[in-house]
Amino acid sequence: MDLNQFYFKHQISLMQAAGATSELARMKHLDAAEVVGGQIFDFLTSRGAAASASWTACPEGAVSA
């Protein structure tokens, strides 16, 4: 998978979370976005992307719909 596909999947998950009609569905989509975010981080760090070295995890509850 290339980086654009990872970003696409991440954005779709966030949009689905924002449009979720239940807290359970929202959390499911946010969890999916978190997994893809980890994959993006791994993809970039494995290729020596300098900026990714300073990234940190999103604080709990920072993403809201």
ZAZASE-834224 format. One record per atom (N, C-alpha, C, CB): residue in one letter; atom name; x, y, z. Coordinates in nm, 3 decimals. Glycine has a CB too. Layout:
! ZAZASE-834224
+-----+------+---------+---------+---------+
: res : atom :      px :      py :      pz :
+-----+------+---------+---------+---------+
:   a :   CA :       X :       Y :       Z :
...
+-----+------+---------+---------+---------+
END
This chain:
! ZAZASE-834224
+-----+------+---------+---------+---------+
: res : atom :      px :      py :      pz :
+-----+------+---------+---------+---------+
:   m :    N :   0.086 :  -0.118 :   0.000 :
:   m :   CA :   0.000 :   0.000 :   0.000 :
:   m :    C :   0.090 :   0.123 :   0.000 :
:   m :   CB :  -0.097 :   0.000 :   0.123 :
:   d :    N :   0.053 :   0.224 :  -0.077 :
:   d :   CA :   0.134 :   0.346 :  -0.077 :
:   d :    C :   0.078 :   0.446 :   0.025 :
:   d :   CB :   0.138 :   0.409 :  -0.218 :
:   l :    N :   0.155 :   0.549 :   0.050 :
:   l :   CA :   0.120 :   0.646 :   0.153 :
:   l :    C :  -0.015 :   0.713 :   0.129 :
:   l :   CB :   0.227 :   0.751 :   0.163 :
:   n :    N :  -0.046 :   0.745 :   0.004 :
:   n :   CA :  -0.175 :   0.808 :  -0.025 :
:   n :    C :  -0.291 :   0.717 :   0.011 :
:   n :   CB :  -0.183 :   0.846 :  -0.172 :
:   q :    N :  -0.276 :   0.588 :  -0.009 :
:   q :   CA :  -0.383 :   0.494 :   0.029 :
:   q :    C :  -0.401 :   0.491 :   0.180 :
:   q :   CB :  -0.351 :   0.353 :  -0.023 :
:   f :    N :  -0.290 :   0.495 :   0.255 :
:   f :   CA :  -0.300 :   0.501 :   0.401 :
:   f :    C :  -0.375 :   0.627 :   0.444 :
:   f :   CB :  -0.160 :   0.497 :   0.465 :
:   y :    N :  -0.336 :   0.742 :   0.389 :
:   y :   CA :  -0.402 :   0.867 :   0.425 :
:   y :    C :  -0.551 :   0.865 :   0.387 :
:   y :   CB :  -0.333 :   0.985 :   0.357 :
:   f :    N :  -0.582 :   0.807 :   0.273 :
:   f :   CA :  -0.722 :   0.796 :   0.230 :
:   f :    C :  -0.803 :   0.714 :   0.331 :
:   f :   CB :  -0.730 :   0.732 :   0.090 :
:   k :    N :  -0.750 :   0.596 :   0.368 :
:   k :   CA :  -0.820 :   0.511 :   0.464 :
:   k :    C :  -0.837 :   0.582 :   0.598 :
:   k :   CB :  -0.745 :   0.379 :   0.484 :
:   h :    N :  -0.735 :   0.656 :   0.641 :
:   h :   CA :  -0.740 :   0.728 :   0.767 :
:   h :    C :  -0.849 :   0.835 :   0.763 :
:   h :   CB :  -0.603 :   0.791 :   0.799 :
:   q :    N :  -0.852 :   0.912 :   0.655 :
:   q :   CA :  -0.951 :   1.019 :   0.642 :
:   q :    C :  -1.093 :   0.964 :   0.635 :
:   q :   CB :  -0.922 :   1.103 :   0.517 :
:   i :    N :  -1.113 :   0.855 :   0.562 :
:   i :   CA :  -1.245 :   0.792 :   0.555 :
:   i :    C :  -1.291 :   0.748 :   0.693 :
:   i :   CB :  -1.243 :   0.670 :   0.458 :
:   s :    N :  -1.201 :   0.688 :   0.771 :
:   s :   CA :  -1.238 :   0.644 :   0.906 :
:   s :    C :  -1.278 :   0.763 :   0.993 :
:   s :   CB :  -1.121 :   0.569 :   0.971 :
:   l :    N :  -1.205 :   0.874 :   0.982 :
:   l :   CA :  -1.240 :   0.992 :   1.061 :
:   l :    C :  -1.374 :   1.051 :   1.018 :
:   l :   CB :  -1.131 :   1.098 :   1.048 :
:   m :    N :  -1.400 :   1.053 :   0.889 :
:   m :   CA :  -1.530 :   1.104 :   0.841 :
:   m :    C :  -1.644 :   1.013 :   0.885 :
:   m :   CB :  -1.530 :   1.118 :   0.688 :
:   q :    N :  -1.621 :   0.882 :   0.884 :
:   q :   CA :  -1.724 :   0.789 :   0.930 :
:   q :    C :  -1.748 :   0.808 :   1.079 :
:   q :   CB :  -1.683 :   0.643 :   0.901 :
:   a :    N :  -1.643 :   0.833 :   1.156 :
:   a :   CA :  -1.659 :   0.858 :   1.299 :
:   a :    C :  -1.741 :   0.985 :   1.322 :
:   a :   CB :  -1.522 :   0.870 :   1.368 :
:   a :    N :  -1.713 :   1.088 :   1.245 :
:   a :   CA :  -1.786 :   1.214 :   1.260 :
:   a :    C :  -1.933 :   1.198 :   1.227 :
:   a :   CB :  -1.724 :   1.321 :   1.172 :
:   g :    N :  -1.966 :   1.108 :   1.136 :
:   g :   CA :  -2.104 :   1.088 :   1.097 :
:   g :    C :  -2.174 :   0.973 :   1.166 :
:   g :   CB :  -2.111 :   1.067 :   0.951 :
:   a :    N :  -2.106 :   0.912 :   1.261 :
:   a :   CA :  -2.164 :   0.796 :   1.329 :
:   a :    C :  -2.288 :   0.835 :   1.409 :
:   a :   CB :  -2.060 :   0.731 :   1.422 :
:   t :    N :  -2.383 :   0.744 :   1.412 :
:   t :   CA :  -2.509 :   0.772 :   1.483 :
:   t :    C :  -2.512 :   0.711 :   1.623 :
:   t :   CB :  -2.626 :   0.719 :   1.403 :
:   s :    N :  -2.406 :   0.643 :   1.661 :
:   s :   CA :  -2.398 :   0.589 :   1.797 :
:   s :    C :  -2.254 :   0.599 :   1.846 :
:   s :   CB :  -2.447 :   0.442 :   1.802 :
:   e :    N :  -2.238 :   0.600 :   1.976 :
:   e :   CA :  -2.105 :   0.606 :   2.035 :
:   e :    C :  -2.024 :   0.482 :   1.999 :
:   e :   CB :  -2.115 :   0.621 :   2.189 :
:   l :    N :  -2.089 :   0.367 :   1.994 :
:   l :   CA :  -2.020 :   0.243 :   1.957 :
:   l :    C :  -1.964 :   0.251 :   1.815 :
:   l :   CB :  -2.115 :   0.122 :   1.970 :
:   a :    N :  -2.044 :   0.299 :   1.722 :
:   a :   CA :  -1.998 :   0.313 :   1.583 :
:   a :    C :  -1.886 :   0.417 :   1.574 :
:   a :   CB :  -2.115 :   0.353 :   1.491 :
:   r :    N :  -1.902 :   0.527 :   1.648 :
:   r :   CA :  -1.799 :   0.630 :   1.648 :
:   r :    C :  -1.666 :   0.574 :   1.696 :
:   r :   CB :  -1.841 :   0.748 :   1.736 :
:   m :    N :  -1.668 :   0.500 :   1.806 :
:   m :   CA :  -1.546 :   0.442 :   1.860 :
:   m :    C :  -1.485 :   0.340 :   1.765 :
:   m :   CB :  -1.574 :   0.377 :   1.995 :
:   k :    N :  -1.568 :   0.263 :   1.697 :
:   k :   CA :  -1.519 :   0.165 :   1.600 :
:   k :    C :  -1.439 :   0.236 :   1.490 :
:   k :   CB :  -1.636 :   0.085 :   1.538 :
:   h :    N :  -1.492 :   0.345 :   1.439 :
:   h :   CA :  -1.424 :   0.418 :   1.332 :
:   h :    C :  -1.300 :   0.491 :   1.382 :
:   h :   CB :  -1.520 :   0.518 :   1.268 :
:   l :    N :  -1.305 :   0.544 :   1.503 :
:   l :   CA :  -1.186 :   0.608 :   1.559 :
:   l :    C :  -1.077 :   0.505 :   1.585 :
:   l :   CB :  -1.221 :   0.681 :   1.689 :
:   d :    N :  -1.115 :   0.386 :   1.630 :
:   d :   CA :  -1.017 :   0.279 :   1.649 :
:   d :    C :  -0.952 :   0.242 :   1.516 :
:   d :   CB :  -1.083 :   0.155 :   1.712 :
:   a :    N :  -1.032 :   0.234 :   1.410 :
:   a :   CA :  -0.979 :   0.202 :   1.277 :
:   a :    C :  -0.882 :   0.312 :   1.233 :
:   a :   CB :  -1.094 :   0.187 :   1.174 :
:   a :    N :  -0.916 :   0.437 :   1.258 :
:   a :   CA :  -0.828 :   0.548 :   1.222 :
:   a :    C :  -0.697 :   0.541 :   1.300 :
:   a :   CB :  -0.898 :   0.683 :   1.247 :
:   e :    N :  -0.705 :   0.501 :   1.425 :
:   e :   CA :  -0.585 :   0.489 :   1.507 :
:   e :    C :  -0.492 :   0.381 :   1.453 :
:   e :   CB :  -0.623 :   0.457 :   1.653 :
:   v :    N :  -0.550 :   0.269 :   1.411 :
:   v :   CA :  -0.470 :   0.160 :   1.352 :
:   v :    C :  -0.400 :   0.209 :   1.226 :
:   v :   CB :  -0.560 :   0.037 :   1.321 :
:   v :    N :  -0.474 :   0.275 :   1.139 :
:   v :   CA :  -0.416 :   0.325 :   1.015 :
:   v :    C :  -0.311 :   0.432 :   1.045 :
:   v :   CB :  -0.526 :   0.382 :   0.921 :
:   g :    N :  -0.337 :   0.515 :   1.145 :
:   g :   CA :  -0.237 :   0.614 :   1.185 :
:   g :    C :  -0.107 :   0.549 :   1.226 :
:   g :   CB :  -0.291 :   0.699 :   1.299 :
:   g :    N :  -0.117 :   0.438 :   1.298 :
:   g :   CA :   0.003 :   0.362 :   1.334 :
:   g :    C :   0.074 :   0.306 :   1.212 :
:   g :   CB :  -0.034 :   0.249 :   1.429 :
:   q :    N :  -0.004 :   0.262 :   1.115 :
:   q :   CA :   0.055 :   0.210 :   0.991 :
:   q :    C :   0.126 :   0.321 :   0.915 :
:   q :   CB :  -0.054 :   0.145 :   0.903 :
:   i :    N :   0.068 :   0.441 :   0.915 :
:   i :   CA :   0.132 :   0.556 :   0.850 :
:   i :    C :   0.264 :   0.587 :   0.920 :
:   i :   CB :   0.038 :   0.680 :   0.852 :
:   f :    N :   0.261 :   0.590 :   1.052 :
:   f :   CA :   0.382 :   0.616 :   1.130 :
:   f :    C :   0.489 :   0.513 :   1.098 :
:   f :   CB :   0.351 :   0.616 :   1.281 :
:   d :    N :   0.452 :   0.385 :   1.099 :
:   d :   CA :   0.548 :   0.278 :   1.069 :
:   d :    C :   0.604 :   0.292 :   0.928 :
:   d :   CB :   0.482 :   0.141 :   1.086 :
:   f :    N :   0.517 :   0.322 :   0.833 :
:   f :   CA :   0.557 :   0.340 :   0.694 :
:   f :    C :   0.663 :   0.450 :   0.683 :
:   f :   CB :   0.435 :   0.374 :   0.605 :
:   l :    N :   0.635 :   0.564 :   0.746 :
:   l :   CA :   0.725 :   0.678 :   0.736 :
:   l :    C :   0.856 :   0.655 :   0.811 :
:   l :   CB :   0.658 :   0.802 :   0.789 :
:   t :    N :   0.848 :   0.604 :   0.933 :
:   t :   CA :   0.971 :   0.585 :   1.010 :
:   t :    C :   1.059 :   0.477 :   0.949 :
:   t :   CB :   0.937 :   0.548 :   1.154 :
:   s :    N :   1.001 :   0.377 :   0.887 :
:   s :   CA :   1.082 :   0.272 :   0.824 :
:   s :    C :   1.156 :   0.324 :   0.702 :
:   s :   CB :   0.993 :   0.153 :   0.784 :
:   r :    N :   1.112 :   0.438 :   0.652 :
:   r :   CA :   1.177 :   0.499 :   0.536 :
:   r :    C :   1.260 :   0.621 :   0.574 :
:   r :   CB :   1.072 :   0.538 :   0.432 :
:   g :    N :   1.277 :   0.640 :   0.705 :
:   g :   CA :   1.363 :   0.747 :   0.753 :
:   g :    C :   1.307 :   0.887 :   0.741 :
:   g :   CB :   1.490 :   0.742 :   0.682 :
:   a :    N :   1.176 :   0.901 :   0.739 :
:   a :   CA :   1.115 :   1.034 :   0.731 :
:   a :    C :   1.147 :   1.111 :   0.858 :
:   a :   CB :   0.960 :   1.024 :   0.710 :
:   a :    N :   1.225 :   1.217 :   0.845 :
:   a :   CA :   1.275 :   1.290 :   0.961 :
:   a :    C :   1.164 :   1.350 :   1.047 :
:   a :   CB :   1.367 :   1.400 :   0.915 :
:   a :    N :   1.060 :   1.404 :   0.986 :
:   a :   CA :   0.954 :   1.470 :   1.063 :
:   a :    C :   0.880 :   1.372 :   1.153 :
:   a :   CB :   0.855 :   1.537 :   0.970 :
:   s :    N :   0.867 :   1.247 :   1.110 :
:   s :   CA :   0.790 :   1.151 :   1.188 :
:   s :    C :   0.855 :   1.118 :   1.321 :
:   s :   CB :   0.771 :   1.024 :   1.108 :
:   a :    N :   0.984 :   1.145 :   1.336 :
:   a :   CA :   1.052 :   1.115 :   1.462 :
:   a :    C :   1.000 :   1.199 :   1.578 :
:   a :   CB :   1.202 :   1.137 :   1.446 :
:   s :    N :   0.942 :   1.315 :   1.549 :
:   s :   CA :   0.893 :   1.404 :   1.655 :
:   s :    C :   0.744 :   1.388 :   1.684 :
:   s :   CB :   0.922 :   1.547 :   1.619 :
:   w :    N :   0.678 :   1.298 :   1.613 :
:   w :   CA :   0.534 :   1.280 :   1.633 :
:   w :    C :   0.507 :   1.208 :   1.764 :
:   w :   CB :   0.474 :   1.201 :   1.516 :
:   t :    N :   0.391 :   1.242 :   1.822 :
:   t :   CA :   0.344 :   1.173 :   1.942 :
:   t :    C :   0.200 :   1.130 :   1.919 :
:   t :   CB :   0.357 :   1.262 :   2.068 :
:   a :    N :   0.155 :   1.040 :   2.004 :
:   a :   CA :   0.017 :   0.992 :   1.994 :
:   a :    C :  -0.079 :   1.104 :   2.028 :
:   a :   CB :  -0.006 :   0.870 :   2.087 :
:   c :    N :  -0.196 :   1.098 :   1.971 :
:   c :   CA :  -0.302 :   1.194 :   1.999 :
:   c :    C :  -0.353 :   1.170 :   2.142 :
:   c :   CB :  -0.418 :   1.182 :   1.896 :
:   p :    N :  -0.364 :   1.273 :   2.224 :
:   p :   CA :  -0.415 :   1.255 :   2.360 :
:   p :    C :  -0.558 :   1.198 :   2.360 :
:   p :   CB :  -0.412 :   1.388 :   2.435 :
:   e :    N :  -0.588 :   1.120 :   2.459 :
:   e :   CA :  -0.720 :   1.059 :   2.473 :
:   e :    C :  -0.827 :   1.168 :   2.468 :
:   e :   CB :  -0.731 :   0.979 :   2.605 :
:   g :    N :  -0.926 :   1.146 :   2.384 :
:   g :   CA :  -1.038 :   1.238 :   2.375 :
:   g :    C :  -1.014 :   1.361 :   2.289 :
:   g :   CB :  -1.076 :   1.281 :   2.510 :
:   a :    N :  -0.897 :   1.369 :   2.224 :
:   a :   CA :  -0.866 :   1.488 :   2.145 :
:   a :    C :  -0.946 :   1.495 :   2.016 :
:   a :   CB :  -0.719 :   1.492 :   2.114 :
:   v :    N :  -0.990 :   1.380 :   1.964 :
:   v :   CA :  -1.069 :   1.378 :   1.841 :
:   v :    C :  -1.216 :   1.375 :   1.880 :
:   v :   CB :  -1.032 :   1.255 :   1.751 :
:   s :    N :  -1.290 :   1.473 :   1.835 :
:   s :   CA :  -1.432 :   1.475 :   1.869 :
:   s :    C :  -1.516 :   1.495 :   1.744 :
:   s :   CB :  -1.462 :   1.584 :   1.972 :
:   a :    N :  -1.636 :   1.442 :   1.748 :
:   a :   CA :  -1.727 :   1.455 :   1.632 :
:   a :    C :  -1.822 :   1.569 :   1.654 :
:   a :   CB :  -1.804 :   1.326 :   1.608 :
+-----+------+---------+---------+---------+
END
